[in-house]
Amino acid sequence: MDEVDFLSKVYELETDRDIFDLYTKWAESYEQDMIKNGYRTPERCASDLANVATDRNLSILDMGCGTGYSGQALQKAGFTNIDGTDINPAMLEMARFRNIYNNVYLGTIEKPLPENISSYSVISAIGVIGSGAAPVELLKEILGAISPGTLFVFSLNEHTLKDPAFAGAIEESIDKGVCDLVSRSTGPHLEKLNTTSAVFVLKKI
């Protein structure tokens, strides 16, 4: 199965278990496949976070860190205090050996958030939430678990933005005073496939 097969199949899957199994099979070639297709979202998330978080030593939890490519983007943007967590042991094992994360945590489908999530100053979820990935409930769960003042940077690709549930969850959280919208930007996601993503930075109230 080549990268085109993986990228096309990921949006066809319906259950969390199916998505988990696909990423397990994809772990070895995931990063290379995404880079080949011009994956720009991680560096855009890191850049948008850097624009609002001047302290590069803030504690960051990289949710759904996968092989560590998202953490690498944060590191390149100057952030130095990064932990990672993922529910997929095959991907997390690859991240473990990169000189990026101080600590890595293995979660589960049922319990993806580590118990210490409220201790972090920044949560990132780069390419984690959306169609073919984690459901909108994860966005709500993160916002409910983090502490006031915490920044939450995440991306939603164009496939996901077609589903009103995701944008609706963000709008509802803002309207209810759960968080403030610090920034939103739209730009390239997979450049060679001409797809885009929106990058959000929220701040928990």
N, C-alpha and C positions, 0 to 999 in steps of 0.2 A: 504494500500500500504506500503510495508516494504522498507528498505533501498536499497535492491537489485533492486527493481522496480524503485525507484527514480534514482539511479545511472545509470541504463541502459536506462531509458527514456530520461535523460537529453541530451544525444548525438543524440537523434532521432528528437528533436524539431527543427523547421525551423524558426519560427518568434520570434521577441523580446517579443511579448505579450504572446506567449506560454511559453517561458522561465520564464517570470515574474510570470505567474500564477502557474507554477510548484514550483518555489521557495517560493511562498506564502503558498502553501499547505505543503511544506517541512519544513517551518521555525521552527516549534516546535521540530522536531526530527533531523534536519540537523546536528547539531554539534555532537550529540551522534552517529549518523550513520557514520559520517566521522571518528570519533575517533575509532569506532569499526573496521573500515577498515584500520586503521593505517595511518592516514593522516599526512604526514611528511613535506609537502611543506611549511606550514607557518613557522615552526621553521628553515627550511633551508633558507628561504628568510630573516628572521630576523638575522640569523647568518652571511649570506653573506653581508648584509647591515652593521652589526656591524664590520665586518672586514675592511670596507673602511670608515666608518663614526665614528670617534673616539669621537666626541662630542655627548653624549647621550641625551643632551637637545635640539637637533635640532628639529625644528617644522616639524611634520610628518602629512600628510593627508593620511589616510587609505581608499583608494577608494574601493568601493564594500565591505565595512567592514562586511556586513551580521550581524550575531549575536554577533560579536566581537571576534571571535576566532583568527582571524589574528592579531588583536590589542593586544590580550593577549600574542601572541608569541613575538611581538615587545617589549611589556612591560617586559617580562621575559628576553629578551636580554639586558635590561637595559635602554631602551628608555623611557623618562618620559613626553614628550610633544606631545601628540597624539590626533588628531581629527579624526572623522570617518564620512563617507558619504556612502549612499546606496540609490538605487531607490526603494527598497522594504520596505514599512512601517512595515510589520509584522516582518521582521528580524531586522530592525533598532530599533524597540520598545524593543526588547530583548537586543540589544547592549546598549541601553540608560541606563539601570539599572546596568551595570557592572562598576566597578571602574577602567576604562581604559581610556576613552575619555574625554577630556576637553569639547569638543563640538561635537554634531552630526548634520549632515545636510541631509535632505531628498531631493534627486534629482528626476528626472523623466527620462523615456526612451528617451525623446526628448532632455533633458538637464541634463545629468548626472554630469557635472562638476560644482562645486560651483563657484561663482563669484570671490572668493578670492584665487583661486588655485595658482595664481602666487606668493602669499606671503609665501608659504611653502618652506622649505629647502629640504624636501624629500617627494616624492609621492610613496606610495606602492599600488600595485594592485595584491594581492595574490590570485591566483585561480580565477581571475576575467575575464581575456581576453582569448578567445579561443572557441573551439567547445562546444556548450551547454552553452555558457556564452556570454560575450560581444564581439561584432565583432571587426575585426582588425582596423576599423575606430576609435575605442576608443583609441587605442594605439597612433595613429597619432594625435588625438585631444589633448591628454594629452601632448605629446611632443610639440605641437604647442602652448599650453597655459602656460606652466611653464616657469620660469625665467632662464636665464643663470646661470650655476653653480648648479642648482637643480639636486639631485640624484633621479632616478626613478628605483625602484626595483619591478620586476614583475615575474610571472611564466607562462610558457606555458607547458601544459601536453602533453604526447606523442600522444594523439589523435589530438591535435592541430598542433603539429609539422609535421604531415603528410600532412598538407595543406600548400603549399609553399607560400601562401599569407602572412602568419604571419612572417616567417623567412625573406621573401622578404622585408617586411615593415621595419624590423629592419636594414637589410643590406642597404636599400635605404636611411634610415635616417642617417646612419653612413657615407655612401658614399657622401651624399649631405652636410655633415658638420653640421647637425642638432644636433648631439650628438656624444659622444664617448662611446665605450664599455669599462666599467670599469672591469667587471667580468662576466663570465658565468660558471655555474656548472650544472652537471646532477646528479640526485640522485633519491631516492624513492619518490613517490607521494602518492599512496595508497598502502602501503606495503603489506597488506594481499591479494590484488588483483594483486600484482606483476607489478604495473604500475610505470612509472617514469615521471619526469618533469624536465624541464630546468629552472634554475633561472638566470635571467639577472639583472645586475645593469648597467644602462646607466647614463651618465652625460650630461645635456643640455649644448651646447656650446653657 
